[in-house]
């Protein structure tokens, strides 16, 4: 069964908080942070979920209203039991469809090889690094996607 990719609703908030905790542990966003993201949906946030009768993944984008401004992919996650099933790819496809004609930036831990591979597969390229950015001194890799470079 392929999940439906749809805009998040307020009813998804508890599932998103729980999934974020599973996927990001101590780096998870708090309920207050998630509530703030939901409050900004009509302003500059796009939150999409992968729904199989339950939320099994999500992606969060910051999409500034000015088309020349860069879009930021803030967060993407898939429940551990559903990884490597194509859900991450479905979420990326849906997210990038919201960014037609725009440049998208993201950052990812250098050691997160599966995420770096996913992003590279969608045409993201490393443009910079933040040395020692994460706990333990790990680098953050900054990646960029432009529709015309796909």
N, C-alpha and C positions, 0 to 999 in steps of 0.2 A: 504494500500500500504506500503510495507516494503521498507525503503530507501536502496539505493545502498551504500555500504561502499567502498570508493575508496581513492587513494592518492590525496591529495590536489594539485591544480594547482595554478599558479599565478593569474588566473582569480577569484579564491575563496577568495583572500586576503580581499577585501572590506566586503564581507559577514562574514568572520571570525572576523574582527575587530568589526563589528557591533554586532555580536552575543556575543562576549567576553564582550562588554560594557553592554549588557542586563544582562548577567549572573553574571558578577563580579563587575559591577559598578565602584567605585573608585579604585578597585584593578585590573581593566582590563589592559591588555597589550596595549601599544600605537601602533600606526601604524608603528612607527620606530622599536619597539620591534618585531612585527609580521614580518616585512620585514626581520629583522635579522634571525628569525626562518626559513623563506623561503630560505634565502641564504645558510643556513647550511643543507638543505635537503639532498644533495648528500654526505655530510660529516658525520653527526651524528644525524640528526633529521628525524623523521618519523611523518608526519602530515596526518592523515586520516580524511575524512569528511563523514558524513551521508547526502546523497543527495536524496531529494524527488522532484527534479525539482528546488529546492532551498536548500541551506545548512541549515540543522536543527540540526546539532551537529558536534562535532569534538573531536579529541584526539591528543595530542602532546607527543611524546616520545623522550628522549635523549638516543640514542643507541650507546655507544662507540664502536669503531671498534674492540677493543680487547674483545674477547668472555668472558674472566674471569671478566671483569669489570661489575659493576652493571648498569642496565638500570633504568632510572628515568622516571616515568609517570609524566610529568610536568603539564599537563592541560587536563581536559575533561569537556565538557559542552554540554547540550542539551537545545534547545529553550524551554522556559517555557510551551508553548502550546503543546509540544510533550513529556513532561516528563511523566514517568510511562507508556510508550507505548512499552518499550523494546529497544529503540534506544540506551540508555546508555549501556545496556548489549551487543548489537551488536557491539558497538564501542570497549568495553572491550575485547570481544572475538577476534575481528580483531587485536587489539593492542597486546594482549598476544600471538597470533599466530606469531607475529613478534619477539617474545622473547623466542622462544623455547630453552631450556637448559640454560637459564639465570635467574638471580635473578632480580626482579623488586622492586623498592622502590617508595613510594609516601608519601606525607604529605597531611593531610586534617584537617580542623577545627573540633575540638571535638564536636561542636554542630551540625555539618552537618550530622545528623543521616541517611538521605537517602543515601548519598555518602558512609558513613562508612558501611552501610548495603550492598550496591552494591559491594563494594570491598571485604567484608567478604564473600559474596556469591560466589566470584570467588577464594576464598582461601587465600586472604590476611589476615595476622595476625598483630596485633599491636606489635611492638617491642620496642617502645620508645615514649616519649613525649617531646616536647619543651614547657616548662611551660611559660605561658604568652607571647607566640610568636606573636600572632595576636593583632591588635588594640583592646583596651578594655581589654587586659589581657587574652584573650582566648588561650587555649592550642592548639598546633599543634600535631596531632597524626601521628606518623611515622609507616607506614605499609609495610610489605614485602610479596612478592609472590615468590615462587620457583616452577617451573614446577613439580618437583618430589613430592611436597607436596599437589598437587591438590586433 
